[in-house]
């Protein structure tokens, strides 16, 4: 429940039936409370809203609207993540196993056995207008870039070498051709950087919003494949780069950690890895759960990105920079589980090409823990279990 | 121009600006003519229409509306195909070449060199509500089935052995979960038939219509890969199955010719192949063009499906069964270019598992030709060059 004060404005819309995924909040309205609801695109901010069941007349707290608009991406993300996790569990249960499928649904990418000791790595991710970017506000080239980049990040999380991609593109009818050209321009520039061949595609002009479903194909790097489930007790938890505030720009411009991953896999022992697409705590929880371990981290050690500070300060999100770093998502950095001695060597190696930070370790047990000296408290993966994205601590 | 007579009805909508892809026709309205426009989903029939620039008042010929609704899939297909061909040519020009990409954009599937003499085959196709099926009218399981089937058909056209698929799924918010389950049910049943592992996917709940972008991965079959560009002069043109009228049901229920292709590739010399997704004439033209040859066919030899006859008779399409067989699309049968002696053997082989028909041969030259004895006339790929989908012959 959020209780906010602020200037009240007249509500112009009557309550109506809710048909689609909505974000709800509770408003303090003078002496009473009301239920406010906001339909949002995470990246396009809010679009439509209404309030209902008001105790003190048809008034709406504008402050709350602005606030909701800013936090809704996180809230919505939490909601869709819960659905996504359920769905992945369901699929993992119903999908038949085949001998050629070495790593199936549930990791960052799948690994296929092509026979004769040859393996392929494959990942697919969809990005679309409204969910992953706001086409009204960005150069479409950035949408194309992001569509490939999020997939390359999945290959990086497996320490795989990207080889090729195929591109399924859904284009709104208006200016479809010129939009397609801009989208491809951004995608191809990144593909060239990573020497990824665009092997094929399907371009679909339709009545829906822009979407891009890129499938990337790769080969295991010379250091072998990383998985989520290989962490061992005492492994140090390392993260690349710095975290939080990605929505201010990094989510469109990040560099997938492909080269860094290939270098590390070839030169160090790494037991498990994942990329941070849904927030540090959530993705860390995935590695811990898959490995059957607990993860202990020091909140003081988290490398907070300056963007997380800007987001907290300038956008009035009511969340500290650290909270953003823990749960914002779309950092596309890597979490690694590394034996202690290897971690020590790694942290001193300038050839890694990106900053590395030790933030904790894996231990026997389960769950996420905040540990500082003798203090130990349970952490909840933000925006995931009960949607407490602005209160990740406690219990 | 179509001049139709029929009962006239009052037009209720004023002309307005056309923003999206529309199908136009010319109406005879009493003593004058009018311009009619119809916005359609090929599979959901018409949805919205208006007329403008009337010479004789605001009247609309209902007959034309019905007629348009039936032929619009073909017309729209022609239109989108022209765009698609332009776009593929553009991509083929701008996409850089990489050594690992053995067959790139422009064939049914791409072929990748994984190193050490290993090759992979990959194809992606999008199907969506409104463009490839009408979700209001079908079991969603059939949408899932079709999404995989069209891709398996692409692998069949390369004589490749399917191994795995990844599934990018866009779900409308309402009843997303139960819709996803039904879609997967159809998809998985077909996957099991062909022993295709679902290796991964991305499920995206959004404000757009249902779409499925399935990427299939395969291995070259024991008989090697077929391409479009290998036809040689004197090769016999064979087609599997029978053609036309697919929209009456086959487009949802067809069996991709994977087994047939693998058997033929292993036991016979086949110079080139393609699957019939956009109509016999158009797909045949693609093989001829890619191989630098002309294709001569006997119209009397075309195996016309009973559905083409039903479509012509019952739906009043104003097109003969033969015309449907030549240009309807979505048959998902194979066109093969085969040396004459091999073709003779093939035609007598009951183990092929599907009927085969010799419909003509490839010769030096260019274009498509109708040949019966001494008579030779040029054919135009229907719905492709100028949108003459109901007049494929002539010149």
HADDOCK unambig.tbl for C-alpha pairs under 7 A between the chains (distance, minus, plus):
assign (segid A and resid 20 and name CA) (segid B and resid 173 and name CA) 5.95 0.50 0.50
assign (segid A and resid 20 and name CA) (segid B and resid 174 and name CA) 6.38 0.50 0.50
assign (segid A and resid 21 and name CA) (segid B and resid 173 and name CA) 6.59 0.50 0.50
assign (segid A and resid 98 and name CA) (segid B and resid 197 and name CA) 6.02 0.50 0.50
assign (segid A and resid 101 and name CA) (segid B and resid 197 and name CA) 6.85 0.50 0.50
assign (segid A and resid 101 and name CA) (segid B and resid 199 and name CA) 6.72 0.50 0.50
assign (segid A and resid 104 and name CA) (segid B and resid 199 and name CA) 5.03 0.50 0.50
assign (segid A and resid 104 and name CA) (segid B and resid 200 and name CA) 6.26 0.50 0.50
assign (segid A and resid 105 and name CA) (segid B and resid 199 and name CA) 5.94 0.50 0.50
assign (segid A and resid 105 and name CA) (segid B and resid 200 and name CA) 4.79 0.50 0.50
assign (segid A and resid 110 and name CA) (segid B and resid 199 and name CA) 5.75 0.50 0.50
assign (segid A and resid 110 and name CA) (segid B and resid 200 and name CA) 6.29 0.50 0.50
assign (segid A and resid 123 and name CA) (segid B and resid 200 and name CA) 6.93 0.50 0.50
assign (segid A and resid 124 and name CA) (segid B and resid 166 and name CA) 6.84 0.50 0.50
assign (segid A and resid 124 and name CA) (segid B and resid 168 and name CA) 6.80 0.50 0.50
assign (segid A and resid 124 and name CA) (segid B and resid 201 and name CA) 5.86 0.50 0.50
assign (segid A and resid 124 and name CA) (segid B and resid 202 and name CA) 6.32 0.50 0.50
assign (segid A and resid 125 and name CA) (segid B and resid 168 and name CA) 6.88 0.50 0.50
assign (segid A and resid 125 and name CA) (segid B and resid 202 and name CA) 5.41 0.50 0.50
assign (segid A and resid 126 and name CA) (segid B and resid 168 and name CA) 6.49 0.50 0.50
assign (segid A and resid 126 and name CA) (segid B and resid 202 and name CA) 6.38 0.50 0.50
assign (segid A and resid 126 and name CA) (segid B and resid 204 and name CA) 6.96 0.50 0.50
assign (segid A and resid 166 and name CA) (segid B and resid 124 and name CA) 6.83 0.50 0.50
assign (segid A and resid 168 and name CA) (segid B and resid 124 and name CA) 6.82 0.50 0.50
assign (segid A and resid 168 and name CA) (segid B and resid 125 and name CA) 6.88 0.50 0.50
assign (segid A and resid 168 and name CA) (segid B and resid 126 and name CA) 6.49 0.50 0.50
assign (segid A and resid 168 and name CA) (segid B and resid 213 and name CA) 6.38 0.50 0.50
assign (segid A and resid 173 and name CA) (segid B and resid 20 and name CA) 5.99 0.50 0.50
assign (segid A and resid 173 and name CA) (segid B and resid 21 and name CA) 6.61 0.50 0.50
assign (segid A and resid 174 and name CA) (segid B and resid 20 and name CA) 6.41 0.50 0.50
assign (segid A and resid 197 and name CA) (segid B and resid 98 and name CA) 6.00 0.50 0.50
assign (segid A and resid 197 and name CA) (segid B and resid 101 and name CA) 6.83 0.50 0.50
assign (segid A and resid 199 and name CA) (segid B and resid 101 and name CA) 6.74 0.50 0.50
assign (segid A and resid 199 and name CA) (segid B and resid 104 and name CA) 5.02 0.50 0.50
assign (segid A and resid 199 and name CA) (segid B and resid 105 and name CA) 5.93 0.50 0.50
assign (segid A and resid 199 and name CA) (segid B and resid 110 and name CA) 5.75 0.50 0.50
assign (segid A and resid 200 and name CA) (segid B and resid 104 and name CA) 6.26 0.50 0.50
assign (segid A and resid 200 and name CA) (segid B and resid 105 and name CA) 4.78 0.50 0.50
assign (segid A and resid 200 and name CA) (segid B and resid 110 and name CA) 6.29 0.50 0.50
assign (segid A and resid 200 and name CA) (segid B and resid 123 and name CA) 6.92 0.50 0.50
assign (segid A and resid 201 and name CA) (segid B and resid 124 and name CA) 5.87 0.50 0.50
assign (segid A and resid 202 and name CA) (segid B and resid 124 and name CA) 6.35 0.50 0.50
assign (segid A and resid 202 and name CA) (segid B and resid 125 and name CA) 5.43 0.50 0.50
assign (segid A and resid 202 and name CA) (segid B and resid 126 and name CA) 6.39 0.50 0.50
assign (segid A and resid 204 and name CA) (segid B and resid 126 and name CA) 6.98 0.50 0.50
assign (segid A and resid 208 and name CA) (segid B and resid 208 and name CA) 4.97 0.50 0.50
assign (segid A and resid 208 and name CA) (segid B and resid 209 and name CA) 6.22 0.50 0.50
assign (segid A and resid 209 and name CA) (segid B and resid 208 and name CA) 6.23 0.50 0.50
assign (segid A and resid 213 and name CA) (segid B and resid 168 and name CA) 6.37 0.50 0.50
assign (segid A and resid 213 and name CA) (segid B and resid 213 and name CA) 6.80 0.50 0.50
